[in-house]
Amino acid sequence: MKILILGGGGMVGQKLAHHILEHGLNGEPDPYIISHDIGFAPGSAQVAEQRLGNLSDAGVHQALAAERPDVIFHLASIVSGEAETNFDLGWNVNMHPTWALLEALRAQHLATTGAYRPRLVFTSSIAVFGGPFPDKITDEFLSAPQTSYGAQKTICEAMISDFSRKGFIDGVSIRLPTICVRPGKANLAASSFFSGIIREPLNGKPAVLPVPTDVRHWHASPRSAVGFLTHAAALDTELLKGRRALNLPGVSCTVAEQIEALREVAGDKAVALIQPKPDSAIQKIVAGWPRDFAPQRALELGFRADRDFRSIVQAYIEDDLRAP
């Protein structure tokens, strides 16, 4: 089995690669992994090939598609805050390369007279939804994004669905909750503070909280994200009945509940490192995001997430806090 991970140098891509190297994928114990990104940190997963490149460049998609990978994990994108502040970059990175990739895969499908039809797992986002929101978003709720990032993800979902309907690929779009707690440094995502208010205090550093503590959001750990991806790679897509985008399970909690989970694990000293500093721009973006879900389809299909936010904090401690 040949596996391609786009955005393989990022946090989730690295965790996914490590997991597949240790456990295999879809019953294949020793798959051939090609990891593609604009850069890889020292100590990255020792996959078969690390390829440096930018998906926005011409010809990259054709070269990758020519490898005819059996499974493609499409994780590559810029984050929500950056896509919102840099309109052109957001569309040029988050949407146009996905079209080019799909066209390159279609060309390979046609060149093999339909024999080549890879599984494509696309990491979408809960940003595809916009308010006003019900108390819980069900699988029937309208996708109507209110950010550029959400619009880009929505369009990619539609393209993947149509290319799958035509039989060129076998795609699944998984709408990830906000992944928390992310290890390492903060990124430009508007949601970055959700991780920061846990990660930084656990590392003895101050953290900025730009929103009120009554803000509620939908979370899953990096550990769960890897589980979502590998489960989607093995999913019988006939069970989707043509609806190839899935809301995934997660944990709905307020910032106050996040902080209490931190207090339970690390005490008042850690909580004292959180410094409220209101940011109207971030508050506006976060206000347009969903807060809670009833992801019945995904649960029936076997997707599983963390039990509660304390479990998410504990996963970070076990997987990343003491990691080099």
Rosetta blueprint (number, residue, H / E / L):
1 M L
2 K E
3 I E
4 L E
5 I E
6 L E
7 G L
8 G L
9 G L
10 G L
11 M H
12 V H
13 G H
14 Q H
15 K H
16 L H
17 A H
18 H H
19 H H
20 I H
21 L H
22 E H
23 H H
24 G L
25 L E
26 N L
27 G L
28 E E
29 P L
30 D L
31 P L
32 Y E
33 I E
34 I E
35 S E
36 H E
37 D E
38 I L
39 G L
40 F L
41 A L
42 P L
43 G L
44 S L
45 A L
46 Q L
47 V L
48 A L
49 E E
50 Q E
51 R E
52 L E
53 G L
54 N L
55 L L
56 S L
57 D L
58 A L
59 G L
60 V H
61 H H
62 Q H
63 A H
64 L H
65 A H
66 A L
67 E L
68 R L
69 P L
70 D L
71 V E
72 I E
73 F E
74 H E
75 L L
76 A L
77 S L
78 I L
79 V L
80 S H
81 G H
82 E H
83 A H
84 E H
85 T H
86 N L
87 F H
88 D H
89 L H
90 G H
91 W H
92 N H
93 V H
94 N H
95 M L
96 H H
97 P H
98 T H
99 W H
100 A H
101 L H
102 L H
103 E H
104 A H
105 L H
106 R H
107 A H
108 Q H
109 H H
110 L H
111 A H
112 T L
113 T L
114 G L
115 A L
116 Y L
117 R L
118 P L
119 R E
120 L E
121 V E
122 F E
123 T E
124 S E
125 S E
126 I H
127 A H
128 V H
129 F L
130 G L
131 G L
132 P L
133 F L
134 P L
135 D L
136 K L
137 I E
138 T L
139 D L
140 E L
141 F L
142 L L
143 S L
144 A L
145 P L
146 Q L
147 T L
148 S H
149 Y H
150 G H
151 A H
152 Q H
153 K H
154 T H
155 I H
156 C H
157 E H
158 A H
159 M H
160 I H
161 S H
162 D H
163 F H
164 S H
165 R H
166 K L
167 G L
168 F L
169 I L
170 D E
171 G E
172 V E
173 S E
174 I E
175 R E
176 L E
177 P L
178 T E
179 I E
180 C L
181 V L
182 R L
183 P L
184 G L
185 K L
186 A L
187 N L
188 L L
189 A L
190 A L
191 S L
192 S H
193 F H
194 F H
195 S H
196 G H
197 I H
198 I H
199 R H
200 E H
201 P H
202 L H
203 N L
204 G L
205 K L
206 P L
207 A E
208 V E
209 L E
210 P L
211 V L
212 P L
213 T L
214 D L
215 V L
216 R E
217 H E
218 W E
219 H E
220 A E
221 S L
222 P H
223 R H
224 S H
225 A H
226 V H
227 G H
228 F H
229 L H
230 T H
231 H H
232 A H
233 A H
234 A H
235 L L
236 D L
237 T H
238 E H
239 L H
240 L H
241 K L
242 G L
243 R L
244 R L
245 A E
246 L E
247 N E
248 L L
249 P L
250 G L
251 V E
252 S E
253 C E
254 T E
255 V H
256 A H
257 E H
258 Q H
259 I H
260 E H
261 A H
262 L H
263 R H
264 E H
265 V H
266 A H
267 G L
268 D H
269 K H
270 A H
271 V H
272 A L
273 L L
274 I E
275 Q E
276 P E
277 K L
278 P L
279 D L
280 S H
281 A H
282 I H
283 Q H
284 K H
285 I H
286 V H
287 A H
288 G L
289 W L
290 P L
291 R L
292 D L
293 F E
294 A L
295 P L
296 Q H
297 R H
298 A H
299 L H
300 E H
301 L L
302 G L
303 F L
304 R L
305 A L
306 D L
307 R L
308 D L
309 F H
310 R H
311 S H
312 I H
313 V H
314 Q H
315 A H
316 Y H
317 I H
318 E H
319 D H
320 D H
321 L H
322 R L
323 A L
324 P L
